[in-house]
Amino acid sequence: MTTEAADRQTIRELIENWIVWRDARMWDRFRTVWHDDGVMMATWFQGSADEFIRVSDEGYRKGVRILHFLGGCSIDVAGNRAIAQTKMTIAQRGPVEGVICDVVCTGRFYDFLEKRGGRWGMVLRQPIYEKDRADPVDPAGPRPVFDQTLLMSFPEGYRHLAYIQTRVGYKVKPDMPGLDGPEVERLYARGKAWLEGKALS
């Protein structure tokens, strides 16, 4: 196996470990996928990996249930740096206007990775939110009645996810990257600069 092929395999394993260990709340193992200065971006949280662990565990204890699933992965490697894009879904179950719903968002994880001291780790994870929906867990039961003003105030790619997260008390970031638009174009430009060896802007 070539060095680059081995790096790609290691990175894919790291990305899969992130999902399994995060959703299983195996925090000691989860920390190992990050570098010490790693940053997590999400609709409901932006900050360090350690802080993400803390607030994720707090949310779980309060009843917040967020799970992830992965699909295909594309990895660009340039020496000791890499950008990985991985198809994913984010699923959150909870009350939407009194009705228990599953809110599912489809998108990509866009990861900035670096090999330091022979170890690959995440430097930044920025999800791209492409489309979402909300479905009652009981299809025969009542359907939620959304506050349309609130719902339509969020970007199309994560409109329903932002709605449920706002209703449970999170402050949602209103300008995350979507399927197209200036936010995702800026993200691609940051990824290109990262692979060229430039500082993360």
Secondary structure as UniProt FT lines:
FT   HELIX           3..23
FT   TURN            24..25
FT   HELIX           27..30
FT   HELIX           31..33
FT   STRAND          34..41
FT   STRAND          46..48
FT   HELIX           49..61
FT   TURN            62..63
FT   STRAND          65..78
FT   TURN            79..80
FT   STRAND          81..96
FT   TURN            97..98
FT   STRAND          99..116
FT   TURN            117..118
FT   STRAND          119..136
FT   TURN            139..140
FT   HELIX           148..151
FT   TURN            152..153
FT   HELIX           156..158
FT   HELIX           159..167
FT   TURN            168..169
FT   HELIX           182..195
FT   TURN            196..197
//
